[in-house]
Amino acid sequence: MDYAKLRACELFLFDMDGTLYLGDDVYEGAIALMEDLPAMGKKYIYLTNNSSRAGTDYITRLRKLGFPCERENVFTSGMATGLYLNEKHPGARVYLVGTKAFRSELLSYGINLVEEDAEVVVAGFDTELVYEKLNKAVRYLRRGAAFIEANPDWVCPMPAGEVLPDCGSICALLTAASGAVPVVIGKPNRNMVDIISHMTGIPNEKICCVGDRIYTDIAVAQNAGAVSVLVMSGETDEKILAEAERKPDFVLTDVKELHEVLRAK
């Protein structure tokens, strides 16, 4: 396998759950890779579709797990949603189906969050979901509110093969009840990569997206013209990979193997 295109990348965007760790279990070699990237002249950003936590929460969590992390190393679908709302729906009345952390993230972007008469419904990975939120969201959507989906993931992987229903599943329920189809913000929307390219000055073709899901992590790279690396440590198995229409540029066992590839110049 010729890894020249991979080794030429200047910025690596890492998915987290299923790629660097699972729950609180850090994968072997993950921390060593992150610590070694700057020495290899590479930049990195932890890029996640998980909208249940704010960017600041990820800094705390990653450091607790042993990963190096500063503010500029984190970009979430929640942050991207805040930027999108300010661009496309400035000043709009927004109803949120999301966690307290997601609420705080949107408030930090100046989003006008309301409980009544919403013009926009935003749904995220809501681990604090109650029926009242679904009821209100459907009511506003049926009245014509715009529908924003922070991330399209169906499930969030957990240890021992378990999963949690993620934002995609919540939005499927809202669509079934209201008929409204959401605009998706997080991966695979290329905007996540485009925004980072603009912030860092690194062109998309020199950016590598590393993750465990074909329909988000790999798709966002392909949609944005970036390099894609699929690691087989999370959601994707050999059957899913074989049946996938769009194949990643590179398939590796885990991030430990990625580290070995990058160091073997």
Helices and strands as residue ranges (DSSP letters): H 4-7, E 11-14, E 21-22, E 25-26, H 30-36, G 38-40, E 43-48, H 55-65, G 71-73, E 74-76, H 77-88, E 93-97, H 100-108, E 112-113, E 120-123, H 131-142, E 146-149, E 155-157, G 159-161, E 163-165, H 167-178, E 183-184, H 191-200, G 204-206, E 207-211, I 214-218, H 219-224, E 227-231, H 238-243, E 250-252, H 255-263
